């Protein structure tokens, strides 16, 4: 088992911090549970105390354990809670919890409303992509770029081995509608996606919300440049060169006015072909450069974090609940990771580093997982902020770049 997953195994044995180090402090797991319970009750005041407690225990166990699998999470409940119930009893309770109608995307939306600080004047990057759970499930996901990582906003889960009950672009419409429910109407949004979404069936839906978009397209996409005849986009650039033009794309859909960016690095096997309704080349390149954050999110959910693919349940109800648990847990971990990052920056100051600092080797997700571990090991709670602030994220770099060059995340809430 890799080092990422060993975190959860260590969590099993740190449920009781050293009393001599923690006199006057709340024991670590009760303190963690109290923090999560407060977020839940603030997000959804109508939750009954019993439901809030069940959801709290579930989320605490997700943070403690190396896998999202129901059986493993049940062991976490049995090991981490002050109860005599066996893991088998907790597993039965979890399966009943998964059938709770309150475990839906609406709960995540409420938690985002509590844990995100979004100013309408800010500019944000939303990344959309699809991942799979083996060959059994596909997960269409929208996430918010956040200092090199991604905050999950919305998703649509579909069985991977059956025909879709709804068309793919209908699922995309559902996804975008959910994103719109989270973000303020006046906010400047740029949506980024890879080649599977490089067509008007996607970009027209995004533009209907008044958002900018940047998509990668296939090499055979037809382009009509101003003053020139139409051609395939891949013919615009040769190895080692870059071309930026204004023109039109998507002939079969009736042409759309776009900026075309075709760049072919000498070391790459194929060119990067982008089209966008934005005009600035810098904004286009920066936005697409952030797309990799959603791939990191998928790794956090699978091989490097919650081990989603270890869950072999064929029940869509169960899988929907597991995705919801991963999404909420990711937000919680990023809250802790942000606090850890702020502590590192406060200690280092604004001076740049001639070498890559130790902390720059970890993402905010990993810093958050280590922060939870330190909380449990020592009983010392991180200096948690009330919310994840998006202030300045349009201008800020990845966490690793920020800590290396000197600066601040811009996440402190007055």
Secondary structure, DSSP 4 states (H G I P E B T S, - for coil): --HHHHHHHHHTT-SS--GGG-TTS--HHHHHHHHHHHHHHHH-TTS-HHHHHHHHHHHHHHHHSS---HHHHHHHHHHHSS----HHHHHHHHHHHHT-TT-SHHHHHHHHHHHEE--TT-EEEEEEEEEEETTTEEEEEEEEEETTEEEEEEEEEEETTS--SS-HHHHHHHHHHHHHHHS-TTSEEEEEE-GGG-SHHHHHHHHHTT-EEEEE--TT-EEEETTS-EEEGGGG--TT-EEEEEEEE-GGGT-EEEEEEEE--TT-SS-EEEEES---HHHHHHHHHTTHHHHHHHHHHTTTTT-GGG-----HHHHHHHHHHHHHHHHHHHHHHHHHHHHHHHHHTT---SS--GGGGS-HHHHHHHHHHHHHHH-------SSEE-TTTTT---HHHHHHH----S----
